[in-house]
Amino acid sequence: MTGTRSPRALAALVLVSLFLWPAPAAADPGASASPAGGAPGTAVQVRGAGWPAGVSVQISVCGRNAVNGSVDCDQPNAVAAPVGPDGIVTAGLTVSAPPVPCPCVIHITTPAGAERMTVDVPFSVLGHETADVVKQENPARIDVVDAELRGSGGVSELFGWRTRRTLVLTVRNNGPDPVTDAPLVVGWGADATADSPLTAPPTGTIDPGATAVYRVPVELPPASYGTFVVGGRFAGQTEFQLKFTTYPYLLFAVNLIALLAVLAGVRAALRRRRTRSRGAAGNALSPAAPKAAPRPLDQTALLTYLEGSARQEDGETLVIDRPSLVAYLNGPPLVDPRALDRFLSDGGPDASR
């Protein structure tokens, strides 16, 4: 007897293999730039793939191959670009001279608060000086002494107008050398990623042991509500992040009142419609009012009236033939008024005698 596998066993084996088969590892992010070089002012198209969906990456031109991080980059002219659901990012960048000599790269990195990912695309900045790559052995030692958000939007914010805060950042240079023009990258965002860039002021020079305070305006779009973060990096290495909430309660109240007013109007209209429908149905079902029955004829009163008022033109009294008139009135139930008038005008049966 040869051993065979039943179809049911084969199906189970296929399902187990599907669940146990190792999933392919996530691809590392990549990027490219077109053209691959240009003078300051050249428009470059940057395209990347394999980036975390939903975040915004920062793109800048850097010297020294960006070995010292954002310290080697032209931060004032950096751009931010959102990553699509498929992990693809596309952005336009205008070439500018980095603060240090080439070799240069286009530096792409995730924002503060997100998983740190960085890709450097070689790029030739025409006309910019070139020197050997030197990595700082004693990088700047900058510590954040304090970071807070000040201010509020007041009543206008409660009505859904723009939410405004001011980031006050205090840093200290704990290194042995002065730090000059260190890049300050700041952004805001929802949830936990500050991926919408903000305009930061120049940092100037911080002497060893000295502190510096920087103020960055933060402004959210109208009708923003929920929890937001403000964060960034100083000198390419020191990260900070703050959270705050905003809710336009008065805007919610106004919308609720308007909704209740609309519902009340609809309810009143439906009530009036039901009332009219019931009235129409009642009129259709109610029987018509019976017509008043004709008043019975009082023959005695009629004969008495005729005998007392019957006169000829010469004033002589006419004699009414009562039996004939009574027989006539007791005839068919429908009385012809015109026939009665003719009978009276002819003087009754005796008029022909």
GUKEVO-491107 format. One line per 2 residues: their letters; for each residue x, y, z of N, C-alpha, C. Coordinates in steps of 0.05 Angstrom, whole numbers, plus 5000, padded with zeros to 4 digits. Example, Ala and Ser with C-alpha at 12.3 -4.5 7.8 and 13.67 -1.06 7.14 Angstrom:
2
AS) 5264/4886/5156/5246/4910/5156/5264/4934/5156  5257/4955/5142/5273/4979/5143/5258/5001/5157;
//
This chain:
353
MT) 5017/4976/5000/5000/5000/5000/5018/5024/5000  5014/5041/4980/5031/5065/4978/5020/5087/4996;
GT) 5039/5102/5008/5030/5124/5026/5022/5148/5010  4999/5158/5014/4989/5183/5001/4979/5202/5022;
RS) 4980/5227/5014/4971/5248/5032/4943/5256/5023  4925/5259/5042/4898/5267/5035/4898/5297/5029;
PR) 4879/5307/5013/4877/5335/5007/4875/5353/5032  4861/5342/5052/4858/5358/5077/4885/5362/5090;
AL) 4902/5341/5091/4928/5343/5103/4946/5362/5087  4944/5362/5061/4960/5380/5044/4952/5409/5049;
AA) 4926/5414/5052/4917/5441/5057/4927/5451/5084  4927/5434/5104/4937/5442/5131/4967/5448/5129;
LV) 4982/5432/5114/5011/5436/5111/5016/5464/5098  5000/5470/5078/5004/5496/5064/4999/5519/5083;
LV) 4977/5517/5099/4971/5538/5118/4993/5542/5139  5003/5520/5149/5025/5521/5169/5049/5534/5157;
SL) 5056/5527/5133/5080/5539/5120/5076/5569/5116  5051/5577/5110/5047/5606/5106/5052/5621/5132;
FL) 5042/5610/5155/5045/5624/5180/5074/5623/5190  5088/5601/5184/5115/5599/5195/5136/5610/5177;
WP) 5129/5617/5152/5149/5628/5134/5157/5656/5143  5183/5661/5145/5191/5687/5155/5183/5710/5137;
AP) 5172/5731/5148/5164/5755/5133/5189/5769/5123  5188/5781/5099/5211/5796/5090/5217/5820/5107;
AA) 5242/5825/5112/5250/5847/5129/5243/5873/5115  5236/5893/5131/5229/5919/5120/5254/5931/5107;
AD) 5250/5942/5083/5273/5954/5069/5282/5980/5082  5308/5985/5081/5319/6010/5091/5310/6033/5073;
PG) 5307/6057/5084/5299/6079/5068/5321/6086/5048  5313/6096/5025/5332/6105/5005/5322/6131/4992;
AS) 5340/6144/4977/5333/6169/4964/5351/6174/4940  5341/6191/4922/5357/6200/4899/5351/6229/4893;
AS) 5369/6242/4879/5366/6270/4872/5371/6274/4842  5355/6291/4830/5359/6297/4802/5355/6327/4797;
PA) 5376/6340/4786/5402/6330/4777/5420/6323/4801  5443/6311/4795/5461/6303/4816/5480/6325/4824;
GG) 5477/6349/4813/5495/6371/4820/5484/6396/4808  5493/6419/4819/5485/6445/4809/5495/6467/4826;
AP) 5494/6491/4815/5503/6515/4830/5481/6524/4848  5487/6541/4869/5466/6551/4886/5444/6564/4870;
GT) 5420/6558/4877/5396/6568/4862/5384/6547/4844  5398/6524/4840/5388/6503/4823/5365/6488/4836;
AV) 5344/6483/4821/5321/6467/4832/5327/6438/4829  5324/6423/4851/5330/6395/4851/5305/6380/4860;
QV) 5300/6358/4846/5277/6340/4854/5288/6317/4870  5278/6314/4894/5287/6293/4912/5265/6273/4915;
RG) 5272/6247/4912/5251/6226/4915/5263/6204/4933  5246/6195/4952/5255/6174/4970/5234/6152/4972;
AG) 5242/6129/4982/5224/6106/4986/5233/6091/5010  5214/6077/5022/5219/6061/5046/5219/6076/5072;
WP) 5207/6100/5072/5206/6117/5096/5181/6111/5112  5180/6117/5138/5156/6112/5154/5133/6129/5144;
AG) 5111/6116/5139/5087/6130/5129/5076/6149/5150  5068/6173/5140/5055/6192/5157/5073/6213/5170;
VS) 5099/6210/5169/5117/6230/5181/5126/6249/5159  5139/6271/5167/5150/6290/5148/5181/6290/5152;
VQ) 5195/6285/5131/5224/6284/5133/5235/6312/5127  5259/6318/5137/5272/6343/5132/5295/6339/5112;
IS) 5296/6357/5092/5316/6354/5070/5332/6380/5069  5359/6377/5068/5376/6400/5068/5402/6393/5053;
VC) 5417/6413/5045/5443/6410/5033/5464/6413/5054  5483/6393/5056/5502/6393/5077/5531/6390/5065;
GR) 5550/6401/5079/5578/6397/5072/5591/6376/5089  5616/6370/5084/5631/6350/5099/5617/6323/5100;
NA) 5601/6317/5080/5586/6292/5079/5567/6289/5103  5562/6311/5117/5544/6312/5140/5553/6293/5162;
VN) 5580/6290/5165/5590/6272/5186/5585/6282/5214  5581/6309/5216/5575/6320/5243/5545/6326/5246;
GS) 5529/6314/5229/5500/6318/5232/5491/6345/5220  5470/6355/5231/5458/6380/5220/5476/6404/5224;
VD) 5497/6402/5240/5516/6424/5243/5529/6431/5216  5532/6411/5199/5544/6415/5173/5524/6424/5151;
CD) 5499/6428/5158/5478/6431/5139/5468/6460/5138  5456/6467/5115/5443/6493/5111/5415/6491/5122;
QP) 5411/6494/5148/5385/6491/5160/5365/6513/5153  5373/6538/5150/5353/6558/5143/5338/6553/5117;
NA) 5350/6539/5098/5337/6533/5073/5328/6504/5070  5327/6490/5092/5317/6463/5091/5287/6462/5086;
VA) 5278/6440/5075/5249/6437/5069/5239/6412/5083  5213/6411/5088/5200/6388/5100/5181/6377/5080;
AP) 5179/6350/5078/5162/6337/5059/5148/6314/5073  5122/6311/5069/5107/6288/5081/5112/6262/5066;
VG) 5112/6240/5081/5115/6214/5070/5087/6202/5065  5083/6191/5042/5057/6179/5035/5052/6152/5048;
PD) 5028/6141/5046/5022/6115/5058/5040/6093/5047  5050/6096/5023/5067/6076/5011/5096/6079/5017;
GI) 5103/6098/5035/5131/6103/5043/5147/6119/5023  5134/6131/5004/5148/6147/4983/5145/6177/4990;
VT) 5167/6191/4987/5167/6220/4992/5180/6233/4968  5168/6256/4960/5177/6271/4937/5177/6301/4945;
AG) 5199/6315/4939/5201/6343/4947/5219/6358/4928  5215/6384/4926/5232/6401/4911/5250/6417/4930;
LT) 5275/6419/4923/5295/6433/4940/5311/6452/4923  5315/6476/4933/5332/6496/4919/5360/6495/4931;
VS) 5379/6490/4915/5407/6487/4925/5417/6513/4937  5429/6510/4960/5442/6533/4973/5469/6523/4985;
AP) 5487/6542/4989/5514/6535/4999/5513/6527/5028  5524/6504/5035/5524/6496/5063/5545/6512/5079;
PV) 5544/6511/5105/5562/6528/5121/5591/6517/5122  5595/6493/5112/5622/6482/5113/5629/6472/5084;
PC) 5655/6467/5079/5662/6459/5051/5651/6432/5044  5651/6427/5017/5643/6401/5007/5667/6382/5011;
PC) 5664/6355/5007/5642/6342/4992/5615/6345/5005  5594/6348/4988/5567/6355/4997/5548/6332/4992;
VI) 5527/6333/5007/5506/6313/5005/5479/6327/5009  5459/6313/4999/5431/6321/5007/5423/6303/5030;
HI) 5419/6316/5052/5415/6302/5078/5385/6299/5083  5375/6275/5086/5347/6270/5091/5344/6255/5118;
TT) 5328/6266/5136/5326/6254/5162/5298/6257/5173  5291/6239/5191/5264/6240/5204/5265/6261/5226;
PA) 5241/6272/5234/5240/6293/5254/5244/6282/5282  5246/6301/5300/5248/6294/5329/5223/6280/5338;
GA) 5226/6259/5354/5204/6244/5364/5198/6219/5348  5207/6218/5323/5203/6194/5307/5228/6177/5307;
ER) 5225/6152/5297/5249/6135/5295/5270/6148/5278  5294/6149/5288/5316/6163/5274/5325/6148/5249;
MT) 5320/6160/5226/5329/6149/5201/5342/6172/5185  5365/6165/5172/5380/6185/5157/5391/6173/5132;
VD) 5388/6188/5110/5400/6180/5084/5414/6205/5073  5439/6200/5063/5454/6222/5050/5459/6214/5021;
VP) 5450/6233/5003/5453/6229/4974/5476/6247/4965  5497/6236/4953/5519/6253/4944/5509/6274/4924;
FS) 5520/6299/4927/5511/6321/4910/5534/6340/4907  5538/6350/4883/5560/6369/4877/5549/6398/4876;
VL) 5557/6414/4895/5550/6442/4895/5571/6458/4879  5565/6465/4854/5584/6477/4837/5592/6505/4848;
GH) 5618/6510/4847/5628/6536/4857/5633/6537/4886  5626/6516/4901/5631/6516/4930/5658/6503/4936;
ET) 5671/6513/4956/5698/6503/4963/5696/6474/4972  5719/6460/4968/5721/6432/4976/5745/6428/4994;
AD) 5742/6412/5015/5763/6407/5033/5760/6378/5044  5781/6369/5058/5780/6343/5070/5758/6341/5091;
VV) 5746/6318/5093/5725/6314/5112/5738/6312/5140  5729/6328/5158/5739/6328/5186/5716/6324/5204;
KQ) 5717/6303/5220/5696/6298/5239/5705/6310/5266  5687/6325/5278/5694/6339/5303/5698/6318/5325;
EN) 5723/6319/5336/5729/6300/5358/5715/6308/5384  5712/6334/5387/5698/6344/5411/5673/6359/5402;
PA) 5652/6345/5395/5628/6358/5385/5616/6376/5407  5600/6395/5398/5588/6414/5416/5572/6399/5437;
RI) 5575/6408/5462/5560/6396/5484/5540/6417/5493  5516/6415/5481/5494/6433/5487/5473/6418/5503;
DV) 5466/6429/5526/5445/6417/5542/5421/6436/5543  5397/6425/5543/5373/6441/5546/5368/6445/5576;
VD) 5370/6471/5584/5365/6477/5612/5335/6479/5618  5320/6490/5599/5291/6493/5604/5277/6496/5577;
AE) 5253/6485/5575/5236/6488/5551/5207/6490/5561  5194/6511/5552/5166/6514/5560/5150/6529/5539;
LR) 5124/6525/5539/5106/6538/5521/5091/6559/5537  5091/6584/5528/5078/6606/5542/5056/6617/5525;
GS) 5037/6630/5539/5016/6644/5526/4992/6626/5519  4970/6639/5511/4946/6625/5503/4931/6643/5484;
GG) 4912/6631/5470/4897/6647/5450/4874/6663/5462  4868/6659/5488/4846/6674/5500/4819/6665/5490;
VS) 4800/6684/5489/4773/6678/5481/4772/6670/5452  4789/6683/5435/4788/6676/5406/4795/6647/5402;
EL) 4813/6636/5418/4820/6608/5415/4797/6590/5423  4781/6598/5443/4758/6583/5451/4737/6582/5429;
FG) 4737/6602/5412/4718/6603/5390/4729/6590/5364  4753/6577/5367/4764/6562/5344/4783/6578/5327;
WR) 4791/6602/5336/4810/6617/5321/4838/6605/5324  4858/6616/5311/4885/6605/5311/4896/6602/5340;
TR) 4907/6578/5345/4920/6573/5371/4949/6583/5370  4956/6600/5389/4983/6612/5389/4996/6606/5416;
RT) 5021/6598/5414/5039/6594/5437/5066/6604/5429  5084/6607/5449/5112/6615/5444/5130/6594/5458;
LV) 5147/6581/5443/5166/6563/5454/5190/6580/5465  5196/6577/5490/5219/6590/5503/5239/6568/5509;
LT) 5261/6568/5495/5281/6547/5498/5307/6559/5510  5316/6548/5531/5341/6556/5544/5361/6534/5543;
VR) 5385/6540/5531/5406/6520/5528/5432/6530/5541  5449/6511/5547/5476/6518/5559/5498/6504/5543;
NN) 5519/6518/5538/5542/6506/5525/5561/6495/5547  5561/6469/5550/5578/6456/5570/5604/6446/5558;
GP) 5610/6454/5534/5635/6445/5521/5657/6465/5526  5682/6458/5517/5705/6476/5521/5707/6498/5500;
DP) 5692/6495/5478/5695/6515/5456/5669/6529/5452  5671/6553/5441/5647/6568/5433/5631/6553/5411;
VT) 5606/6556/5412/5588/6544/5391/5576/6567/5376  5581/6567/5350/5572/6589/5333/5552/6579/5312;
DA) 5530/6592/5310/5509/6587/5290/5501/6558/5289  5498/6546/5313/5488/6518/5314/5459/6517/5303;
PL) 5452/6497/5288/5425/6496/5276/5405/6490/5298  5383/6505/5297/5360/6500/5315/5337/6492/5297;
VV) 5328/6468/5299/5306/6457/5283/5282/6453/5301  5260/6466/5295/5236/6464/5312/5212/6458/5294;
GW) 5193/6443/5304/5169/6437/5290/5146/6431/5309  5122/6429/5298/5099/6421/5314/5084/6399/5299;
GA) 5067/6384/5314/5052/6363/5301/5032/6352/5321  5015/6334/5310/4995/6320/5327/5008/6295/5338;
DA) 4995/6285/5359/5004/6260/5371/5033/6263/5382  5052/6250/5370/5079/6250/5382/5101/6258/5363;
TA) 5094/6267/5339/5115/6273/5319/5112/6303/5311  5134/6318/5316/5134/6347/5309/5145/6349/5280;
DS) 5127/6344/5261/5137/6343/5233/5128/6367/5216  5116/6387/5228/5109/6412/5213/5129/6433/5222;
PL) 5147/6442/5204/5169/6459/5212/5159/6487/5221  5174/6498/5239/5170/6526/5249/5195/6542/5243;
TA) 5192/6568/5241/5214/6586/5236/5229/6592/5262  5254/6583/5263/5271/6588/5287/5290/6611/5282;
PP) 5297/6625/5303/5315/6648/5301/5344/6639/5298  5361/6657/5289/5390/6650/5289/5400/6645/5317;
TG) 5419/6627/5320/5429/6620/5347/5453/6636/5356  5467/6648/5337/5491/6664/5345/5513/6647/5357;
TI) 5528/6659/5375/5550/6646/5388/5545/6643/5418  5550/6618/5427/5547/6613/5456/5574/6606/5467;
DP) 5584/6622/5485/5610/6617/5497/5609/6593/5516  5633/6581/5522/5633/6559/5541/5621/6567/5568;
GA) 5604/6551/5578/5591/6556/5604/5568/6576/5603  5563/6588/5580/5542/6609/5578/5516/6595/5570;
TA) 5494/6610/5575/5467/6601/5567/5455/6620/5547  5437/6610/5532/5423/6627/5512/5393/6620/5512;
VY) 5377/6640/5507/5348/6636/5507/5337/6643/5479  5321/6625/5468/5309/6629/5442/5279/6627/5444;
RV) 5266/6644/5429/5236/6644/5429/5227/6638/5400  5209/6619/5398/5199/6610/5373/5169/6612/5373;
PV) 5156/6628/5356/5127/6630/5355/5115/6604/5344  5094/6595/5357/5080/6571/5348/5051/6579/5342;
EL) 5042/6572/5318/5015/6579/5310/5002/6555/5295  4979/6547/5306/4964/6524/5294/4942/6534/5276;
PP) 4932/6518/5258/4910/6526/5241/4884/6531/5257  4865/6545/5246/4840/6550/5259/4825/6523/5265;
AS) 4809/6523/5286/4793/6500/5294/4810/6476/5302  4835/6480/5310/4851/6457/5318/4842/6449/5346;
YG) 4841/6423/5351/4834/6413/5378/4848/6387/5382  4854/6382/5408/4867/6357/5415/4894/6362/5428;
TF) 4911/6341/5427/4938/6343/5438/4958/6347/5416  4977/6366/5420/4997/6372/5401/5025/6372/5415;
VV) 5046/6369/5398/5073/6369/5408/5088/6391/5394  5107/6402/5408/5127/6421/5397/5154/6410/5405;
GG) 5171/6405/5385/5197/6394/5391/5217/6399/5370  5242/6390/5374/5263/6394/5355/5290/6386/5365;
RF) 5310/6396/5351/5338/6390/5358/5354/6416/5358  5374/6417/5376/5393/6439/5376/5421/6428/5371;
AG) 5434/6440/5352/5461/6432/5344/5462/6403/5334  5440/6393/5324/5438/6367/5311/5439/6344/5330;
QT) 5439/6349/5356/5442/6326/5375/5424/6328/5399  5418/6352/5409/5402/6355/5433/5373/6357/5426;
EF) 5357/6338/5434/5329/6338/5427/5312/6348/5451  5289/6359/5444/5270/6368/5465/5242/6365/5453;
QL) 5222/6362/5470/5195/6359/5461/5175/6366/5484  5155/6381/5477/5134/6390/5496/5107/6383/5485;
KF) 5087/6378/5503/5060/6373/5495/5041/6394/5506  5020/6399/5491/4999/6417/5502/4973/6409/5488;
TT) 4951/6418/5501/4924/6412/5490/4909/6438/5486  4891/6437/5467/4874/6460/5461/4847/6449/5452;
YP) 4825/6461/5463/4798/6454/5455/4781/6479/5453  4769/6484/5430/4752/6508/5426/4724/6502/5437;
YL) 4722/6504/5464/4697/6496/5477/4674/6514/5469  4678/6540/5466/4656/6558/5458/4647/6552/5429;
LF) 4665/6544/5412/4657/6536/5385/4640/6511/5386  4648/6492/5403/4631/6468/5406/4603/6476/5416;
AV) 4602/6495/5436/4576/6503/5447/4559/6516/5426  4571/6534/5410/4555/6547/5389/4545/6527/5369;
NL) 4561/6508/5361/4552/6488/5342/4530/6471/5354  4532/6465/5380/4512/6449/5393/4485/6464/5394;
IA) 4486/6490/5401/4462/6506/5402/4449/6508/5374  4466/6512/5353/4455/6513/5326/4442/6486/5319;
LL) 4454/6464/5326/4443/6438/5320/4417/6433/5334  4415/6442/5360/4390/6439/5375/4368/6456/5363;
AV) 4375/6480/5353/4355/6498/5340/4345/6485/5315  4363/6473/5299/4354/6459/5275/4336/6436/5281;
LA) 4343/6420/5302/4327/6397/5309/4299/6406/5319  4299/6429/5335/4273/6439/5344/4256/6448/5321;
GV) 4268/6461/5301/4252/6470/5278/4241/6446/5262  4258/6425/5259/4248/6401/5245/4226/6388/5260;
RA) 4229/6387/5287/4208/6374/5303/4182/6390/5301  4183/6417/5302/4159/6433/5300/4146/6429/5273;
AL) 4162/6428/5251/4151/6424/5224/4137/6397/5222  4149/6376/5234/4137/6349/5233/4111/6349/5249;
RR) 4110/6363/5272/4086/6364/5288/4063/6378/5273  4069/6400/5259/4049/6414/5243/4039/6396/5221;
RR) 4058/6382/5209/4049/6364/5187/4031/6342/5196  4038/6330/5220/4021/6309/5230/3993/6320/5237;
TR) 3992/6345/5248/3966/6357/5255/3949/6361/5231  3961/6371/5209/3946/6375/5184/3937/6348/5173;
SR) 3953/6328/5174/3946/6302/5164/3922/6290/5179  3923/6293/5206/3901/6282/5222/3875/6297/5216;
GA) 3877/6324/5213/3853/6339/5207/3841/6331/5180  3858/6327/5160/3848/6319/5134/3836/6291/5135;
AG) 3848/6273/5150/3837/6247/5152/3810/6247/5167  3808/6264/5188/3782/6266/5203/3760/6277/5186;
NA) 3767/6297/5169/3746/6308/5151/3737/6288/5131  3756/6272/5121/3749/6252/5101/3731/6230/5112;
LS) 3735/6223/5138/3720/6201/5150/3694/6210/5162  3691/6235/5170/3666/6244/5183/3643/6245/5163;
PA) 3619/6235/5170/3596/6236/5151/3587/6264/5147  3575/6268/5123/3565/6295/5117/3540/6300/5135;
AP) 3537/6325/5142/3515/6334/5159/3489/6329/5144  3469/6317/5157/3444/6312/5143/3430/6338/5137;
KA) 3417/6338/5114/3402/6361/5106/3376/6363/5123  3368/6388/5128/3344/6392/5144/3319/6382/5129;
AP) 3303/6367/5143/3279/6356/5131/3260/6379/5125  3246/6378/5103/3226/6399/5097/3204/6401/5118;
RP) 3197/6425/5125/3177/6429/5145/3150/6419/5134  3134/6403/5150/3108/6393/5140/3089/6416/5135;
LD) 3072/6412/5115/3052/6433/5107/3028/6432/5125  3021/6454/5137/2997/6456/5154/2974/6464/5136;
QT) 2958/6444/5128/2936/6449/5108/2915/6468/5120  2908/6465/5145/2888/6482/5157/2896/6511/5157;
AL) 2922/6516/5164/2932/6543/5164/2932/6555/5136  2939/6538/5116/2940/6547/5089/2912/6554/5079;
LT) 2892/6537/5085/2865/6543/5075/2854/6568/5089  2860/6570/5114/2850/6594/5128/2862/6619/5116;
YL) 2888/6618/5110/2901/6641/5098/2890/6647/5070  2885/6627/5054/2875/6631/5027/2846/6643/5028;
EG) 2829/6632/5046/2802/6643/5048/2802/6671/5058  2820/6679/5074/2820/6706/5084/2833/6726/5066;
SA) 2849/6717/5046/2863/6736/5029/2855/6734/5000  2838/6715/4993/2830/6712/4965/2811/6734/4958;
RQ) 2817/6752/4940/2801/6774/4931/2803/6777/4901  2782/6785/4890/2783/6793/4862/2791/6822/4859;
ED) 2794/6831/4835/2803/6859/4831/2781/6878/4840  2755/6870/4838/2733/6889/4846/2727/6887/4876;
GE) 2744/6871/4890/2741/6871/4919/2723/6849/4930  2710/6834/4913/2692/6813/4922/2709/6789/4932;
TL) 2697/6777/4953/2711/6754/4965/2707/6730/4948  2729/6715/4943/2727/6690/4929/2723/6667/4948;
VI) 2707/6647/4939/2702/6624/4956/2721/6602/4947  2737/6591/4966/2756/6570/4960/2742/6543/4962;
DR) 2746/6527/4942/2735/6499/4943/2754/6483/4959  2747/6481/4985/2765/6468/5004/2769/6438/4998;
PS) 2748/6423/4991/2753/6394/4985/2771/6390/4962  2768/6407/4941/2786/6404/4918/2815/6410/4924;
LV) 2818/6432/4940/2846/6440/4947/2859/6419/4965  2843/6408/4985/2854/6388/5003/2861/6363/4987;
AY) 2844/6355/4968/2851/6332/4952/2876/6336/4936  2879/6361/4927/2903/6367/4911/2928/6366/4929;
LN) 2926/6377/4953/2950/6378/4970/2957/6350/4980  2937/6332/4983/2942/6305/4992/2949/6287/4969;
GP) 2954/6298/4945/2962/6282/4922/2990/6272/4924  3005/6272/4902/3033/6262/4902/3049/6278/4922;
PL) 3070/6265/4934/3086/6278/4956/3102/6302/4945  3109/6302/4920/3124/6324/4909/3105/6345/4898;
VD) 3105/6368/4909/3087/6389/4901/3101/6407/4881  3088/6411/4858/3099/6429/4838/3090/6457/4844;
PR) 3108/6475/4854/3099/6502/4862/3087/6517/4839  3098/6513/4815/3086/6528/4792/3058/6519/4786;
AL) 3053/6493/4788/3026/6483/4783/3007/6494/4804  3017/6496/4829/3001/6508/4851/2995/6537/4845;
DR) 3015/6551/4835/3010/6579/4829/2990/6582/4807  2991/6565/4786/2971/6566/4765/2943/6560/4775;
FL) 2942/6541/4794/2916/6534/4805/2904/6557/4820  2920/6571/4836/2910/6593/4851/2903/6617/4833;
SD) 2920/6621/4813/2915/6644/4795/2890/6640/4778  2883/6615/4773/2858/6609/4757/2833/6610/4773;
GG) 2836/6612/4800/2812/6613/4817/2801/6587/4824  2816/6565/4820/2807/6539/4828/2789/6527/4807;
PD) 2775/6505/4813/2758/6492/4794/2734/6508/4787  2725/6526/4805/2700/6541/4799/2704/6564/4780;
AS) 2729/6569/4773/2735/6593/4756/2724/6589/4728  2721/6563/4720/2711/6558/4693/2681/6557/4691;
R) 2667/6558/4714/2638/6557/4715/2626/6584/4709;
//
